[in-house]
Amino acid sequence: MEKNTIGFGVIISLILPVIGFVIWLGINYILYLSDVTDRFGGLFQFSEKTRILTAICLNLIPFHHSKNKRWDYMLRGVGITTLGLLFCWALYYDVFNF
């Protein structure tokens, strides 16, 4: 498959956040099993909102890679998909309080 296509950028930018979210779920599960507590005595875990946002931000890796390789079409695919995912995240978590 040609790497300098918009479709390849879209596929990569949809798969990478899923992998990142699964890794975050594993980290939270390990923290849950090890009974790590914060200063106030509660169980220390990352919120779902934070996990999803950091998983989406993993798209900066292929974005930077395609920028350095000058793969403009892949850069467009990654950028458009990342902006779409961030917009959906913002609407789902009601970030825009108008």
Residue frames relative to the residue before (quaternion, step in Angstrom):
aa qw qx qy qz dx dy dz
M 1.0000 0.0000 0.0000 0.0000 0.00 0.00 0.00
E 0.4825 -0.6589 0.5030 0.2829 3.54 -1.01 0.87
K 0.3626 -0.7693 0.4890 0.1939 3.58 -0.76 1.03
N 0.6963 0.4498 -0.2840 0.4819 3.59 1.09 -0.50
T 0.4635 0.6344 -0.4889 0.3791 3.57 0.62 1.17
I 0.5995 -0.5628 0.4259 0.3775 3.54 -1.20 0.48
G 0.6352 0.5550 -0.3242 0.4282 3.58 1.00 -0.80
F 0.6480 0.5052 -0.3158 0.4746 3.57 0.98 -0.81
G 0.6429 0.5198 -0.3176 0.4643 3.59 1.02 -0.76
V 0.6418 0.5140 -0.3180 0.4720 3.57 1.03 -0.79
I 0.6561 0.5129 -0.3147 0.4555 3.59 0.91 -0.90
I 0.6674 0.4956 -0.3022 0.4665 3.58 0.87 -0.94
S 0.7249 0.4446 -0.2605 0.4571 3.58 0.87 -0.89
L 0.6301 0.4773 -0.3561 0.4984 3.61 1.22 -0.01
I 0.6742 0.4984 -0.2937 0.4591 3.59 1.07 -0.71
L 0.6568 0.5583 -0.3178 0.3950 3.59 0.89 -0.91
P 0.6684 0.4699 -0.3387 0.4665 3.69 0.85 -0.68
V 0.6062 0.5416 -0.3653 0.4536 3.61 1.06 -0.60
I 0.6525 0.4981 -0.3081 0.4808 3.57 0.95 -0.87
G 0.6574 0.5128 -0.3060 0.4596 3.59 0.95 -0.84
F 0.6542 0.5059 -0.3169 0.4644 3.58 0.99 -0.78
V 0.6314 0.5170 -0.3324 0.4729 3.59 1.02 -0.74
I 0.6301 0.5140 -0.3323 0.4778 3.60 1.02 -0.74
W 0.6460 0.5099 -0.3201 0.4693 3.61 0.97 -0.81
L 0.6234 0.5250 -0.3459 0.4649 3.60 1.01 -0.72
G 0.6476 0.5150 -0.3138 0.4658 3.58 1.02 -0.78
I 0.6445 0.5083 -0.3202 0.4729 3.58 0.99 -0.82
N 0.6593 0.4976 -0.3139 0.4683 3.60 0.93 -0.82
Y 0.6435 0.5178 -0.3251 0.4605 3.57 1.02 -0.75
I 0.6408 0.5091 -0.3216 0.4762 3.59 1.01 -0.78
L 0.6492 0.5005 -0.3174 0.4767 3.60 0.99 -0.79
Y 0.6343 0.5306 -0.3237 0.4598 3.57 1.05 -0.74
L 0.6947 0.4727 -0.2799 0.4643 3.58 0.93 -0.87
S 0.7105 0.4541 -0.2711 0.4643 3.59 1.05 -0.64
D 0.3777 -0.7646 0.4506 0.2641 3.61 1.30 0.08
V 0.1885 0.7729 -0.5726 0.1981 3.56 0.85 0.96
T 0.0894 -0.8094 0.5799 0.0235 3.57 -0.74 1.05
D 0.4344 -0.6769 0.5236 0.2811 3.54 -1.20 0.48
R 0.7738 -0.3723 0.2450 0.4501 3.60 -1.27 -0.08
F 0.7344 0.4416 -0.2292 0.4616 3.55 1.03 -0.73
G 0.6239 -0.5896 0.3271 0.3952 3.59 1.22 0.22
G 0.5778 0.5869 -0.3819 0.4193 3.59 1.22 -0.09
L 0.5882 -0.5701 0.4315 0.3778 3.55 -1.22 0.34
F 0.3444 -0.7539 0.5274 0.1869 3.57 -0.80 1.02
Q 0.2213 0.7432 -0.6056 0.1789 3.57 -0.61 1.18
F 0.4759 -0.6449 0.5157 0.3027 3.52 -1.20 0.57
S 0.4779 -0.6689 0.4812 0.3043 3.57 -1.01 0.75
E 0.6422 -0.5321 0.3892 0.3911 3.54 -1.25 0.43
K 0.6056 0.5717 -0.3389 0.4376 3.55 1.08 -0.76
T 0.6816 0.4791 -0.2769 0.4787 3.58 0.94 -0.90
R 0.6500 0.5247 -0.3216 0.4458 3.58 0.94 -0.84
I 0.6758 0.4833 -0.3039 0.4662 3.59 0.91 -0.85
L 0.6552 0.5156 -0.3198 0.4502 3.59 0.94 -0.84
T 0.6837 0.4606 -0.3023 0.4786 3.62 0.89 -0.81
A 0.6071 0.5351 -0.3587 0.4652 3.59 1.11 -0.56
I 0.6462 0.4969 -0.3171 0.4847 3.59 1.01 -0.75
C 0.6615 0.5192 -0.3064 0.4461 3.58 1.01 -0.80
L 0.4980 0.6330 -0.4369 0.4006 3.61 1.22 -0.11
N 0.5463 0.6221 -0.3919 0.4011 3.58 1.23 -0.30
L 0.5020 0.6381 -0.4351 0.3892 3.58 1.23 -0.11
I 0.5853 0.5881 -0.3725 0.4158 3.60 1.14 -0.52
P 0.7270 0.3722 -0.2778 0.5057 3.67 0.68 -0.87
F 0.5638 0.5844 -0.3870 0.4368 3.60 1.17 -0.50
H 0.6888 0.4637 -0.2721 0.4863 3.59 0.87 -0.96
H 0.6417 0.5326 -0.3227 0.4477 3.60 0.99 -0.83
S 0.7001 0.4536 -0.2790 0.4757 3.58 0.87 -0.90
K 0.5958 0.5460 -0.3632 0.4637 3.60 1.16 -0.51
N 0.6824 0.4850 -0.2900 0.4636 3.58 0.95 -0.85
K 0.6941 0.4518 -0.2668 0.4929 3.60 1.08 -0.69
R 0.3581 -0.7550 0.4570 0.3046 3.57 1.37 -0.21
W 0.3297 0.7000 -0.5403 0.3306 3.53 0.97 0.98
D 0.1906 -0.8504 0.4812 0.0944 3.55 0.24 1.30
Y 0.6719 0.5012 -0.3179 0.4431 3.60 0.93 -0.78
M 0.6384 0.4952 -0.3281 0.4894 3.60 1.02 -0.72
L 0.6090 0.5558 -0.3360 0.4552 3.57 1.08 -0.76
R 0.6525 0.5037 -0.3108 0.4732 3.58 0.99 -0.80
G 0.6584 0.5170 -0.3102 0.4506 3.59 0.93 -0.86
V 0.6686 0.4824 -0.2950 0.4830 3.56 0.94 -0.89
G 0.6786 0.5102 -0.2985 0.4360 3.57 0.87 -0.90
I 0.6748 0.4905 -0.2969 0.4648 3.57 0.88 -0.92
T 0.6767 0.4853 -0.2989 0.4661 3.58 0.92 -0.87
T 0.6436 0.5193 -0.3253 0.4586 3.58 0.97 -0.79
L 0.6564 0.4930 -0.3133 0.4774 3.58 0.93 -0.81
G 0.6360 0.5234 -0.3260 0.4639 3.58 1.04 -0.72
L 0.6608 0.4978 -0.3026 0.4732 3.58 0.96 -0.86
L 0.6596 0.5008 -0.3103 0.4668 3.59 0.98 -0.80
F 0.6377 0.5136 -0.3277 0.4713 3.58 1.03 -0.73
C 0.6439 0.5044 -0.3190 0.4788 3.61 0.98 -0.80
W 0.6239 0.5324 -0.3308 0.4667 3.60 1.04 -0.80
A 0.6782 0.4987 -0.2920 0.4539 3.57 0.90 -0.94
L 0.6635 0.4839 -0.3103 0.4789 3.59 1.00 -0.73
Y 0.6577 0.5217 -0.3174 0.4411 3.60 0.94 -0.84
Y 0.7666 0.3380 -0.1849 0.5138 3.58 0.93 -0.85
D 0.4319 -0.7490 0.4229 0.2714 3.57 1.27 0.37
V 0.1299 0.8122 -0.5495 0.1466 3.54 0.78 1.08
F 0.6874 0.4313 -0.2728 0.5167 3.57 1.09 -0.68
N 0.0241 -0.8213 0.5690 -0.0317 3.59 -0.11 1.28
F 0.1288 0.8044 -0.5650 0.1311 3.55 0.25 1.25
